[in-house]
């Protein structure tokens, strides 16, 4: 591996019923890239009529979730009363803070007609002093689009290529979807403390090094680089401020304090989290063994 690409993290695949999810972090090799502490990629998966995504109500603390779709639709409901249908080009940022519960399901029209589901779900750890802020929800579709010949980039969070998304940042964050037509190229700026790219479709290379499909490739800090594609590709760029205080992950809970995570486990088991208006009949029980964990 080039000294410009310091780590390649190959995802673990989890089957959640209707489709598979590829989880890149957290892993034993790496817990975070900037504030990103959880990176899932799913699809493209064809859900035939009658099949659906049904993630029942479940809790989060001390993090913010970012949902981004390339294809399909997801209906979001949360314990604040937020209700939104997420579609391609719209970012949904749900801030858990001191605690939130939400569900993610296929909308009724897509259940009946079928759909292709293809996108990203990421979590951002909240920084020191802001982990227990009030929960919140926001959605934006009017995000900056940078176009340069055979390349375009949608800025989902942060400032990139001179454009800033309105999406709230709790720590300095960069997040973008890059589309490269055949022969397209785009510079990757050097300002963020930590950066990584994930090829999610087609093919691409960075500084002449081919990217592995669905792997999270961590870039060396402080170096500007060129992303290019001979035949066309789709790449996610993510990263931002490096955290100096470690974060722990267990199931859907993130915190700088293991004791806080243990409290959240008890709160969920004993029904102390709020319910989700319009989706309060079901919930995901606390697992005995969590598939998403950080390591000491």
N, C-alpha and C positions, 0 to 999 in steps of 0.2 A: 504493500500500500504506500502511496505517495505520502510525504511528510505534510502535504496540504490536507489530506484526509486522515484524521487521526483515529477513527474508530468506525466500524461497520457493525450495526446491531441488527441481527436477523430476527424478525418477529416470531412470536409464538401464536399459533392459530387456536382460537377458541370457537366452538360451535355453540351458538345461542338459539338454535332451533331452526328458524327459517333460513339462516345464512351463517357464514363463518366470519369471524372478526380476527384481524391480525394485530397483535399487541406488541409494540416495539419496546416501550418503557412503561413502568419500571422493570429492570432486570438486575441480575446479580452484577452485570458489568457496569451498569450506569442507571442512576435514579432520575436525573434531571438534565435537561438542556435549557439553560435560562430558567424561566419560571415553569416551563412545561414539565410535568411530572407523570404524565400519562398520555400516550399517543396510540390511538387505535385507528386502523384503516379497515373499511369493510366494502365488499363488492368489487366489481359490479356483480350483483346477484339478481337473478330473475325470480321474482315472486309471482307465481301464477295466480289467477283469480281464486279467491278463497284463502290464500296464504297471506300471512301478515307478520310484521314486526310487532311484538308485544312485550315491551319491557315494563313490567308492573311497577307501581310506586316503590321507591327506594330512597334512602336518605344520603345526604352528603354534609360534610363540615369542612371549613377552613380552606376551601378551594373555589375556583370558578370553572364551569364547564363551557367549552366552545364547540358548537356543532356546525359543520360545514358540509354541504351536499354538492356533488357533481351531477347526480341524477336522482330522481325520486322525490318523496315527500315524507315527513315525519310530523306527527301531531304531538305537541308538547303541552303538558299541563303540570303545574306545580302548586305547592302549598300556599303560595302568595295569591293564588287565584289567576295567575297568568295562563293564557291559552293562546297558542300560536301554531300555525302549520309552517314548518320549515321547508323551504324550497331552494333549489340551486341559486346561488348568488346572494343569499341572505345569511348573515351571521347571527346566530343566537348565542348570547352570553348569559349564562345563569350563574349568579354569585351565591354560593352557599353560605359563606360567612359562619355565623354561629349555628346554622342548621337550616336545611331545606329538604323537602321531599318532592320528587317529580316522577312522571311516567313519560315514556316515549313509545308511541304506537303508530301503526299505519292508519292514515285517515280512511273514512268509510268508502269514499270513491275509489281509492287505490285498492282497498280490500276486494271490492267487487270486480274491478277491471284488471287487477294485477299491475305490477310495476317493476322497473329496474331500480335497485337501491345501491347507491355507490357514493361513498363519502368518507369523512373524517370525524372522529370525536376525540377531543383532547381536553386535558385538565391542566389548569394553571394553579400552582400553589400560591396562596396569598402570603404577602411578605410579613416580616416581623412587625408586630403592632397593629396589623390589620386582619389577622386571622379570624377574629370574632366580630367582624363588622356585620351590619344588618344584611339579610339576604335581599337579592334584587334580581331583576330580569330585564334584558333589553334585546332588541332585534333591529338590524339595519340592513337594507338592501342597496342603499346609495353609497357604495364603497368605491374608493379611487381605482381607476383602471389605467394602467401604464401600458402604452403600445409603442412598439419600435420595430417596424418592418415585419419580420416573421416571428415576433415574440410579443407576448402580452403578459401582464401580471396584475392580479387583483389583490390589493392591499386589504387584508382582513383585520389586522391589528397593527398599531404602531406606525412608524414613519419609514418608508422605503422609497428609493428613487425620487426623493423630493416630495412625496405625497403622504398625507397622514389620514388614517381612518379615524372615524369618530368613536369607534368602539372603546369603551373604558379600559384603561390600563391601570393595574394596581402596582405592578412593578414594570420596569421598562421591558417591552415585549415587541417582537417582530413576528408576523405571520402572514404568508402570502401564498396564493395559488398561481403558478407559472405555467403558461401554455406555450409550447414551442412548435411552430410549424417546421416542416423539413428545411433544414439549413438555418434555423433560428438560433439566436444566441442572446444572452442577457447577462449583465454584470451582477455579481453577488457582492454587496458592499461589506466593508470590514468592521463597521462601528460596533456591532453588538458584542457583548462579552463572550457569548456562546451561540453557535449556529449549527444547524443540521438541515439536511435536505432528504426528502423521500420521493423516489420515483414511484408514481402510482399508476402510470399508464404509458405505453410506448417505450421509447428509449431516450437516454440522455447521457451526457458525460460532463464532468466538471474538471477543468484544467487537463483535458485529455484522458481522464480516468473514467471508465464506464461506471454508471450507477447500477446497482443491483435492484431489480424490481422489488418493491415493498420493504426494502431494508432502510433503516435510518442511518444515514451517513453523516457523522459528526465532522465538522470542518475545523481546521486549525484556526485559532483566534488571531485577529489582527492582520489578516491577509485578504486582500480583494481577489476575487476569482471570477472566471467566466464559465457560465453554464451554457451548454450548446447541445443541439440534437441534429443528427443527419437525416432522420426519417420522421421526426415529430414525437413529442412526449408531453406528459403532464407531471409537474414536480411541485411538491410542497416545500416551502422554506419556513423554518421556525427557529425561535431562540429568543435571546434577550439577556436581561440582567442575571448574572450568576449569583446564586444565594450563598451567603456565608454560613448560615445556620442550617443544619441538616433538617430534612423533612422525613417523616415516617408515613407509610401508607399501609393501610389494612382494609381490604374490601373497598368500600366507597368512601372511606374516611382518610383525610390527609391532615397532618398537624405536625408542628415542631415538638409536641408533647405526646409521648406514649400514653400518659395518664388521661389526656383529653380524648384520645381515641378509645380507650377503655370505657370512659364515661359515655361516649356516643354509642358504643355497643350496648351498654346497659339501657340507655335511653330508648334505643330502637326496640330492644326486646320487651321493654316494659310499657311501650306505647306512649312515650312522652314526646315524640316528634309530632308535628301537626299533620293533618291529613290533606289529601289533594281534592279540592272541590271538583266534582264531575268524574272522579276516578278513585273512589274511596273504598270500593268493595274488595279490592285485592291488594296484596303487597308481597314483596320478596322477603322471606324470613332471613334473619341473620345466619350466615353460613357457619358451620362448625370449623371448616378450613377454608380460608379465603384464597382465591386464585390470583388476586392482585395484592402483592405485598412488596415492601421494601426490605432490604437486608442490612444487617448491622455492618 
